[in-house]
């Protein structure tokens, strides 16, 4: 028998490991099935296998930025909800480029309080 009410699967990508791991802990304690990865490339590869319901990604990462990873994941998994977050000004240019390509993403500014973060996920 399959469980249609399984915990939502969330993939978190941030090259700052402590942030990715902390978000995964918060989400796992809040009723989600969360996994953390530490690069855009890892997010795309993991999403291919994990098929998450949601991607939460930092924008500025060393290898592949979070917007490029989000676009690849959205192409692969059109129903995957995507939430980006960033503490850096360079994000605006990357978001503008994505918009020109027809991609809109919700973005949160770092740092974000866990309560506000959870409210956004559930909203």
C-alpha contacts under 8 A as a table, 3 or more apart, distances in Angstrom:
res1	aa1	res2	aa2	distance
3	X	6	X	5.76
7	X	31	X	6.37
7	X	32	X	5.17
7	X	33	X	5.68
8	X	31	X	7.91
8	X	32	X	5.28
8	X	33	X	5.90
8	X	52	X	7.66
8	X	53	X	6.00
8	X	54	X	7.74
9	X	32	X	6.29
9	X	33	X	4.75
9	X	34	X	5.84
9	X	35	X	8.00
9	X	51	X	7.83
9	X	52	X	4.78
9	X	53	X	5.16
9	X	54	X	6.52
10	X	32	X	6.90
10	X	33	X	6.05
10	X	34	X	4.60
10	X	35	X	6.39
10	X	52	X	5.40
10	X	53	X	5.96
10	X	54	X	4.80
10	X	55	X	5.84
10	X	56	X	7.29
11	X	34	X	5.83
11	X	35	X	5.11
11	X	36	X	6.02
11	X	37	X	7.48
11	X	43	X	7.34
11	X	47	X	7.31
11	X	52	X	6.10
11	X	54	X	6.29
11	X	55	X	4.88
11	X	56	X	6.19
12	X	20	X	5.97
12	X	23	X	7.45
12	X	24	X	6.94
12	X	34	X	7.18
12	X	35	X	6.10
12	X	36	X	4.71
12	X	37	X	6.13
12	X	43	X	7.67
12	X	55	X	5.98
12	X	56	X	4.77
12	X	57	X	5.68
13	X	20	X	6.21
13	X	36	X	5.96
13	X	37	X	4.91
13	X	38	X	5.41
13	X	39	X	6.00
13	X	40	X	6.65
13	X	42	X	7.96
13	X	43	X	5.99
13	X	55	X	7.68
13	X	56	X	6.31
13	X	57	X	4.57
13	X	58	X	6.20
13	X	66	X	7.71
14	X	17	X	6.44
14	X	19	X	6.79
14	X	20	X	5.31
14	X	36	X	7.83
14	X	37	X	6.68
14	X	38	X	4.97
14	X	39	X	6.11
14	X	40	X	7.89
14	X	57	X	6.00
14	X	58	X	5.09
14	X	61	X	6.97
15	X	20	X	7.56
15	X	37	X	7.80
15	X	38	X	4.40
15	X	39	X	5.40
15	X	58	X	7.71
15	X	61	X	5.77
15	X	62	X	7.28
16	X	19	X	5.55
16	X	20	X	6.52
16	X	38	X	6.95
17	X	20	X	5.13
17	X	21	X	5.92
17	X	37	X	7.94
17	X	38	X	6.16
18	X	21	X	5.17
18	X	22	X	5.85
19	X	22	X	5.13
19	X	23	X	6.08
20	X	23	X	5.31
20	X	24	X	6.23
20	X	36	X	5.46
20	X	37	X	6.97
20	X	38	X	7.18
21	X	24	X	5.08
21	X	25	X	6.26
21	X	36	X	5.92
22	X	25	X	5.10
22	X	26	X	6.23
23	X	26	X	5.09
23	X	27	X	6.09
24	X	27	X	5.15
24	X	28	X	5.94
24	X	34	X	5.13
24	X	35	X	5.88
24	X	36	X	6.07
25	X	28	X	5.13
25	X	29	X	6.12
25	X	34	X	7.66
26	X	29	X	5.25
26	X	30	X	6.23
26	X	114	X	7.53
27	X	30	X	4.88
27	X	31	X	6.49
27	X	32	X	5.29
27	X	33	X	7.19
27	X	34	X	6.11
27	X	118	X	7.84
28	X	31	X	5.66
28	X	32	X	4.91
28	X	33	X	5.56
28	X	34	X	5.68
29	X	32	X	7.26
37	X	42	X	6.08
37	X	43	X	6.14
37	X	46	X	7.96
38	X	42	X	6.69
38	X	43	X	7.62
39	X	42	X	5.17
39	X	43	X	6.22
39	X	61	X	6.43
39	X	62	X	7.21
39	X	63	X	6.59
39	X	64	X	6.95
40	X	43	X	4.96
40	X	44	X	6.41
40	X	61	X	6.87
40	X	63	X	6.47
40	X	64	X	4.71
40	X	65	X	5.81
40	X	66	X	5.71
40	X	68	X	7.76
40	X	69	X	5.31
41	X	44	X	5.33
41	X	45	X	6.35
41	X	63	X	6.91
41	X	64	X	5.93
41	X	69	X	6.97
42	X	45	X	5.11
42	X	46	X	5.83
43	X	46	X	5.19
43	X	47	X	5.87
43	X	69	X	6.81
44	X	47	X	5.17
44	X	48	X	6.29
44	X	69	X	5.98
44	X	72	X	6.87
44	X	73	X	6.01
45	X	48	X	5.27
45	X	49	X	6.91
46	X	49	X	5.33
46	X	50	X	5.76
46	X	51	X	7.85
47	X	50	X	4.98
47	X	51	X	4.98
47	X	52	X	6.11
47	X	73	X	6.78
48	X	51	X	5.79
48	X	73	X	7.83
48	X	76	X	7.50
51	X	77	X	7.18
52	X	55	X	6.85
52	X	80	X	6.56
53	X	79	X	7.21
53	X	80	X	4.83
53	X	81	X	6.25
54	X	80	X	5.04
54	X	81	X	4.49
54	X	82	X	5.67
54	X	83	X	7.65
55	X	70	X	7.53
55	X	80	X	6.88
55	X	81	X	6.25
55	X	82	X	4.83
55	X	83	X	6.21
56	X	82	X	6.03
56	X	83	X	4.81
56	X	84	X	5.64
56	X	85	X	7.52
57	X	66	X	5.63
57	X	70	X	7.82
57	X	82	X	7.87
57	X	83	X	6.51
57	X	84	X	4.86
57	X	85	X	6.21
58	X	61	X	6.92
58	X	65	X	7.85
58	X	66	X	5.60
58	X	84	X	5.71
58	X	85	X	4.92
58	X	86	X	5.53
59	X	65	X	5.53
59	X	66	X	4.12
59	X	67	X	5.94
59	X	84	X	6.27
59	X	85	X	6.13
59	X	86	X	5.56
59	X	91	X	6.55
60	X	65	X	5.27
60	X	66	X	6.31
60	X	86	X	6.95
60	X	88	X	7.46
60	X	90	X	7.91
60	X	91	X	7.14
61	X	64	X	6.29
61	X	65	X	4.99
61	X	66	X	6.71
62	X	65	X	6.92
64	X	68	X	6.49
64	X	69	X	6.53
65	X	68	X	5.55
65	X	69	X	6.35
66	X	69	X	4.97
66	X	70	X	5.91
66	X	84	X	7.27
67	X	70	X	4.93
67	X	71	X	6.15
67	X	84	X	7.74
67	X	94	X	7.11
67	X	95	X	7.30
67	X	98	X	7.23
68	X	71	X	5.15
68	X	72	X	6.34
69	X	72	X	5.19
69	X	73	X	6.12
70	X	73	X	5.03
70	X	74	X	5.89
70	X	82	X	6.93
71	X	74	X	5.11
71	X	75	X	6.16
71	X	103	X	7.37
72	X	75	X	5.19
72	X	76	X	6.33
73	X	76	X	5.00
73	X	77	X	5.75
73	X	78	X	7.72
73	X	80	X	7.75
74	X	77	X	4.94
74	X	78	X	4.77
74	X	79	X	7.35
74	X	80	X	6.36
74	X	82	X	7.99
75	X	78	X	5.76
77	X	80	X	5.53
82	X	105	X	6.69
82	X	106	X	7.01
83	X	105	X	6.65
83	X	106	X	5.28
83	X	107	X	5.86
83	X	108	X	7.47
84	X	105	X	6.92
84	X	106	X	6.12
84	X	107	X	4.57
84	X	108	X	6.21
85	X	107	X	5.15
85	X	108	X	4.48
85	X	109	X	5.47
85	X	110	X	6.27
86	X	91	X	6.90
86	X	107	X	7.53
86	X	108	X	6.65
86	X	109	X	5.25
86	X	110	X	5.34
87	X	109	X	5.69
87	X	110	X	4.64
87	X	111	X	7.03
88	X	91	X	6.02
89	X	92	X	6.31
90	X	93	X	5.82
90	X	94	X	6.87
91	X	94	X	5.18
91	X	95	X	6.11
92	X	95	X	5.12
92	X	96	X	6.11
93	X	96	X	5.08
93	X	97	X	6.25
94	X	97	X	5.14
94	X	98	X	6.30
95	X	98	X	5.03
95	X	99	X	6.15
95	X	104	X	7.84
95	X	105	X	7.71
96	X	99	X	5.06
96	X	100	X	6.31
97	X	100	X	5.19
97	X	101	X	6.55
98	X	101	X	5.06
98	X	102	X	6.44
98	X	103	X	5.21
98	X	104	X	6.99
99	X	102	X	4.91
99	X	103	X	4.83
99	X	104	X	5.66
100	X	103	X	7.33
108	X	112	X	7.28
109	X	112	X	6.47
112	X	116	X	6.76
112	X	117	X	6.33
113	X	116	X	5.33
113	X	117	X	6.12
114	X	117	X	4.86
114	X	118	X	6.06
115	X	118	X	5.28
115	X	119	X	6.17
116	X	119	X	5.04
116	X	120	X	6.25
117	X	120	X	5.26
117	X	121	X	6.46
118	X	121	X	5.06
118	X	122	X	6.21
119	X	122	X	5.26
119	X	123	X	5.87
120	X	123	X	5.09
